[in-house]
Amino acid sequence: MRHTPAPCSTRRPTDRALRVGLTGGIGSGKSTVACLLEERGAVVTSADEVARDVVSPGSDGLAAVVAEFGEGILAPDGSLDRSALGRLVFSDDLRRARLEELLLPLIAAEAWARMDTVPAGQVAVYDVPLLVEGQMQDLFDLVVVIEAELELRLERLTERGMTRDEALARMAVQATDEERRAVADVILSNSGTLEDLRAEVDRLWSTRILEPGTIA
């Protein structure tokens, strides 16, 4: 496991929660790390969860997406068929950019509203795949990047039902490992066992997040 060295502890704000940006490529294991941080007391906001909420049935977000891409992206029950939408946008740069133009402001506003409810002295983690793509790094007190070997990521994604080509296509439109490393305060490798990862999260929590007397 690799952990970027920390010359000093993370400076903690006194008037709000510590904001941690958690990111990594698809299949890297961000959700697992988010769960481990949550176990240690962090309050996690998931960009994927927020993204689903802003296009829930009856929402302005869903109406905007349907107006742009047509009713073929709807499931029989009127909810968004994310697979159908994905097939449209991930192979078309212009369509993907248009989707992001519609939804990213809604996702960002809702995510920050949720994070702002975390009390001062606590830890607010934003699990966000597009941190680098959205140039969000300066919004956080600490940026944590999760990495994993390519073949392992592909294996995880095929277990979720993606084909190898679909997984590679998703990776191709995301930031590169080098681009993520350039903004990272901490890099964790998730190519080993769960226990390996748990130990690295423990180290992250104790050396860069936890400050005695500030977190219950």
N, C-alpha and C positions, 0 to 999 in steps of 0.2 A: 504494500500500500504506500502511496506517495502522499506526503503532506507538505505543502509549501511552508518554509520556515517563517516564524513570526518573531520579528525582533522585539516586539512589545505587545501587550494585550490590546484588544480592540477598545478604542475609546467609546465609552458608553454615554449616550445622551441622558440628561437628567429630567427632561420635561416630556419624554415620550418613550415608547418601547424601542428597544434595539431592533433595527430593521435589517434582516438578513435576506439577501437574494440568493435563491437556490436554483441552479440551472445545469444543463447538460443536454447532450444530444438524445434523440429518441432511442429508447432501449438502454440508456445508461444506468437507470435505477434511481432517478430523482424521487419517485414516489416512495421507494423504500427508505431513502435517507430522510425524507420528510416525516415518515411515520416514526423513525427512530428519534428524530428531534422532538416530535410531539410527545413521545414517551418521557422525554427529559424535561418537559414543561413548556416547550415552545407552543405558540398558537400559529397554526399553519393555514395559510390561504392558498388554495390551488388555482392556478390560472385555468387549468382544464375544467375544473368544476365551475368556476365563474363563467367561462366561455359557454358551458352548457346552459347555465341559468339565464344568460342574456339572450338566448334564442329559444327559451321555453315557449310552449304554445300560448299564444295571445300577447307575446312580448313585441315591443317595437323592433327589437333586433331581428326576430324571425320575420316580421313583416318586410323589413328592409332587404333581407337576404332573398326572400321569395320574389320580391319585386325585381331584384337584379338577376336572379338565376332561374326563375320559373318554378312552377309547382311540382316539377319532376324531382325536386330535392326533398319533398315531403313524404313521410311514411303514411300508411293508410289511416292512422289515428290522428293525423294532423301535426305530429311532431316532426322535428328535423331528422331526416335520414342522413346521418353524418357520413356514412360510407358513400352514398350517392354524391353528396357535395364534394367529398374528398376526391372522387374520381374526376370531377369536373375541374377542380382548381389546382391539384398538385402536378398536373402535366401542362399547365397553362400559366405562365408567369403573369400575364395581364389579369387573368381572372383571379389568381391568388392575391395579387396586389389590391384588386378591387374589394375582395372579401375582407382583407386586413383593414382597408380604409373604412369599411362599414363597421367592423366589430371591435377593432383594437381600442378605439376611444371608449366604447361602452364597457369593455372588459377592464380597462385601466381604472376608470372611474369607480366601478363597483369594487374592484380589488382594493384600492386605496381606502375606500370608505370602510371596508371590513377591517383592514389593518389599523386604521385610526381608532378603532374601538378597543385595541389592546392597551391595557394600562401602562403608564410609565413604570420602568423598572422590570418589565417583562420582555419577552422575546417574540417578535412578529416575523415569521418566515413567509416569504412569497416564493412558492414553487412555480417557476415560470420558464417554459422552454425557450421563449424568444427574448430573453433578457438582452443578449448581445445584439440581436437583430433590431430590437427596439431601442438600443442605446440607453438602457435603463441603469447602467452600472453606478452612475453618480447619485442615484436615488437611495442607495443602501449604505449602511455602515460597514457591512461585510458582504462580500460576494463569494459564494462557495460553488465551485464547478465540480460536477461528477463526471468521471470518465470511465469507459470500459472498452475492452478490445472489440474490434469491429465484428469478428465472427460470433462473439458472445452476444453482442447486441442483436445481430441478425437472428440468432437462435431464439432469443427472447421474443422478438417480434413475430417470428413465424409461429411460435407457440401461442401468440395472441390471435392468430388467424390471418396475418399478412403473408403474402407471397414474398419471396426474396426480392423480386424486382420492385414491388410496392414499397418495401422497407428501404431499399437503396434510393428510390425516388424521393421518399420523405427526407432521408438524410441529406440528399443532394441540395435541397432548398434551405437547409438549416446552416447556421454558422459552422465553421470548421473548428476542429480542436484547437488549432493555433489561435484563432480569433477569440475563443473562450478563455484560453490561458492568459491572453493579453490583459484581460480585465479581472482575473481571479485574484482574490486574497488568499484563498485556500483551494487546493485541488485534492480531491479524494478519488482514488481508483476503486472501481467496483467490479474488478475482474476476478476476485477471490471468493471466499465463502462469506456467508452472512455474518459469521462470527468475526471474520477479518474486518468487515465493514462496520460492525457494531463497535469494535475496538477503536477504529478511526473516528467514528462519530463521538465516542466518549472523549477522545483526545481533543477533538474540535471543540466540544462543549466545555471542557475544563480549561483549555488554554486560550481560546479566542472568544468564547461567548459568556461563560459563567464568571460572575464577579461576586465574591462573598458579600452577603448581606443585601444583595439587590434583587435576587430571584428566589421566590419561595420554593 
